[in-house]
Amino acid sequence: MLEWKKEPIFCKRIRLLRELRGLTQRALIPVGIKQSYLANLETGKIPNPSPEMIVNLAKGLGVTAEDLVSGTELEHTFTATELPVRAYCPNNVCPKLRLNQIDTGMLIPYRFSIERSQASKDKVYEAKFCPYCGKKLLIACPSCKEPILIEDPQQIHCMLCGKRIFEKLTEEQIKSVKGQI
């Protein structure tokens, strides 16, 4: 077992893991953790970081959020779930929607997706809207609220609950997209 995983006190575990990785407190700024916040967290002045901050810490330290809290005092109060990595545009007339022609000649839609977390200087932002059409991006199935798992560009149903996520492209929409290629 790794040494940092043996540490039962969350604030000490963070510091230990950061030092094992050879990171300064400022090195976590790109994932949304300010140096002053991290200093207060590591000294125990912030006893209960938010789930979002725990996920950001885990990303910055290169571990899963589950591993970061497992065996600490936060394990029972925090249900760690990683944020879905990608967000998808649901708009069938989004200018970024493309049709890919496969070997059989069949045209299939390629939905626009984007990394959900976007870093800018010392802050991390969550992408919420499509930069091409302005529609709200989907990160989870509207029915079961689980992450969207895309295995096939033609997928319109959730792989977990079977409910429809995306509307099927109409012939008119396919023709309009065809005109773009």
N, C-alpha and C positions, 0 to 999 in steps of 0.2 A: 504494500500500500504506500502511496506517496505521502511524504511527511506532512504536507499541508492538509491532507484529508483527515489527519488524526487530530487536528486542532478543533476543539468543540466550541470555542468562542468565535463568533462570526467576525467581529472587528479584527481580532488577531489573525484569523485565517486569511482575511483580505491582505493584510500587510505582509504576512509570510509568503503568500502566493505571488504577490507583486514583486517582492524582493527576490524570490526564487527565479522569476522571469527576467530579472535585471531591469525592471521598469521603474522610472521615477513616478511620483504622483502626477506630474504634468503630462506624462505619456498617455494618460487615460482621457485627456481632454477631447480628442477626436471622437470618442464614443459617448460624449455627453456627460462626463464626470469632471466637474471643476476641481482644481487642486485643493481649494479650501474645504470643499465638501468631503473629499477623500481624506484629508487630514483629520477632520472632525469625526468621520466614520471610523477610521483606524484607531482613534483614541477613545472610542466608545461614547462620544458626545452625541452621536446619532444612533440610538439603539434599534430603531425599526425603519430601515430604508424601504422605499416603495418597491413594489414588484418591478416597475419599469427600471428603477435604478439598479436593482439586482441583476436584471437581464443585461443592462448596459455594462455593469461591472464584469459579468461573466464573459461578454464579448471581448471586452478590453483585455481580460486576463487569459483568454483563449480556452475557456472551459464552458460546460453547460451550466445553466442556472441551477438545474437540479443538483449537480455535483457541488456547486458552490454552497448551497444551503444544507445539503445532506449531512446529518450528524451534528448540526449546530442548534442553538436555541431558536433559530428561525424556521427550522424544518417543519414544525407542526403548525405554524401560523402562516406559512407561505406555500401556496400551491404553485410550484415553478412550472411555467410553460414558456417555451421559446416563442417569440413573436414569429408569425409566418414571414418568411424571407421575401416573398414576391407578392405584389399586388397586381390585379388584372383589370383591364378596361372592359366593361360589359357592353360598350356601345358598338352595335353592328355597323354603324356608319362613321366610326372614328377614322380620321384620315390615316392613322397608323396601321389600321387593319389591312393585312395583305393576304393575297391568295397565293399559295405555293402550288406549283404544278408538279405532281409526282409522276413517276415513270409510266403509270398507266394512262396518263393524260388527265386524270381527275384533279380538279382544283379543290384545295382545302384551305380553310381560313387559318391564319396565324394571328392569334390575339396578342395585342400589345401587353407586355408586362414590364414591371419596373421593380428594382430593389426597393423594398419598403422603407428602409432607413437610408437617408441621404445626409452625408456629412458636409458641413461648410465651415471652414476655419475651426473654431473650437466648440461647435454645437452640432448635434445630430437632430435632424428633422424627420418626421414621418410623412412619406408621400401619401396624400389623401385623395388627390384629384388627378385625372389624366392630363398631362401637359399638352396634349394635342387636341382634345375635344372638351375638356373641362368636366366630364362626368366623374362621379365619385367612384374611386377604385374599389374593387372587391378584394378583400383579404380572406374572407371566410364565406362558407355556404350560408345563404340567407336563412335556410331552414334549420340545419343542425348546428350552425355556428362553429363548425370545425374548419381547419385550414383547407383551402382549395388545393387539391392534389391534381396537377395536370399531367396526364400521361400521353395524351393524344391531342393534336391541335383541333380535331373535330369535336372534342368533348364538350357537351353542353350540360351534363348531369353530374352531380356530386358522386364521387366514388365511395363515399361513406354512408350516405343516407338515400341516394338514388333520386333525390329531388332535382328539378331543373335549376341550374345556376345561370346559364346564358341562353338567350333566345337563339333559335336556329336562324341561320341566314336565309332570307327570302331570295327568290330568283332575281328580283329587282336589285337587291343589295349586292348579290354576286356579280350582276352585269355592271353595276356602277363601279365596283372594285376592279373588275376586269378591265374597264376603260382606263384605269390608272396604270396598268402594267403594259 
